[in-house]
Amino acid sequence: MSYSDPMKLFSVLKERAQSNSSGGFGNQNILKLKSGNSYTLRLLWLPSDTREYPMINQYVHRVWDDNAIGSKDVHVICPTSQYDQDGAGFRSCPICARMSELYKESQNGSASANELYSKFKRTLRGFVPVYVVKGPAQDLHKVKILQYSILFKKYFDEKIFGIHMASKDQERPQEDFDESNLIGINAFMYYDPKKDQVVTTGHNFIVNVGTKKVPINNRMVEMPDYKLDFSMKPTDIEDFNGDEITVDYFKNLSNELGFDRDFFEMSNVDALIRFKAKYIDGNDDDVIEEKPVEDEEDDFDIEVPKTAPKAKKVVEEEAEETVEEPEEVVKPALKKAEKKTAPKPAPKEEPEEEADDAGEKDDDDIDIDALLADI
């Protein structure tokens, strides 16, 4: 196509911007965890008219495209994301369906199928607003957005929501799950509608960022190493750097941060189909160069309750002979909030997902250059 015609060029740019938008990466409120630093954070459950969850746990299919106009990190939102499609994501994602086919082929010895599967399988991006109680000077006493990986998500699941996930290659968890260190809703500063006030007393989240050397592509690479903990003693936060934490101020924080606007993205069927056609099926003349990414695949979705449940164990789901299913999560028995979404689609055969790598880090899923730039 000739780009000498500005009308045609604008149409191309508009289409690519809509399908390849990288969402919240342009948000200036992202908290970048730097190696050698310790952070004390208070998680914030900011009210929303559309979002039920305090965190946004989002799955994406992504690729590094040096020929893309605009962002090189091209991604689409997978409908298996925690808040999307009301749990029917595997039935409505054409990329997941293709990944299941590639996984079967890779299990039968196809190296090319394994390469494509490793490159395009879904990866997790998690986001949660935080107040920086202690940290580097540039972040201290500021309200930021923490972007986190699967390591953080599993820790939050266990310590806040009492959900323990067992890997397929591990023994089933013990019947007695330790509830003594369960934090529950007290991990958050949150708005209590019954009292019409913000609950400012809670447990701080502590992140110590070190480094470790990991073998990647036949070389040792220095990577961030995170030590996560919650303070066992609750503390009160009186203000945010001099700003009184009123109900109106707290409710407006999501807008000021761009939290829902930039990160609460729903899947788009057309964008998923275009992504699959261009990057996986190769129905495009553009040359694609892969760049590894940091996030790690996770083969389960967890519904986050609004109240602190009792701790529950999670057991593995036995896979059928030819079908690999996501791990089954035993969730606390709570009444689910009514969702303002369309009715569930008619059930179809669910695609297969790789079952044995939920707790491991893939070399192909690491953005070495981006991570080293922050160290």
Sequence and secondary structure as in RCSB ss.txt:
>XXXX:A:sequence
MSYSDPMKLFSVLKERAQSNSSGGFGNQNILKLKSGNSYTLRLLWLPSDTREYPMINQYVHRVWDDNAIGSKDVH
VICPTSQYDQDGAGFRSCPICARMSELYKESQNGSASANELYSKFKRTLRGFVPVYVVKGPAQDLHKVKILQYSI
LFKKYFDEKIFGIHMASKDQERPQEDFDESNLIGINAFMYYDPKKDQVVTTGHNFIVNVGTKKVPINNRMVEMPD
YKLDFSMKPTDIEDFNGDEITVDYFKNLSNELGFDRDFFEMSNVDALIRFKAKYIDGNDDDVIEEKPVEDEEDDF
DIEVPKTAPKAKKVVEEEAEETVEEPEEVVKPALKKAEKKTAPKPAPKEEPEEEADDAGEKDDDDIDIDALLADI
>XXXX:A:secstr
  TTSHHHHHHHHHHHHHHH  GGGG TTEE   TT EEEEEEEE   SS   SSEEEEEEEEE TT SS SEEE
EE TTSTTSGGG HHHH HHHHHHHHHHHHHHTT HHHHHHHHHHS EEEEEEEEEEEES TTTTT EEEEEE H
HHHHHHHHHTT B    TTS    S    TT  GGGGEEEEETTTTEEE EE  EEEEEEEEEEEETTEEEEEEE
EEEEE SS EE  EETTEE  HHHHHHHHHHHTHHHHH     HHHHHHHIIIIIS  SS        S      
     SS    B        SS                  S              S TTS  GGG  HHHHHHT 
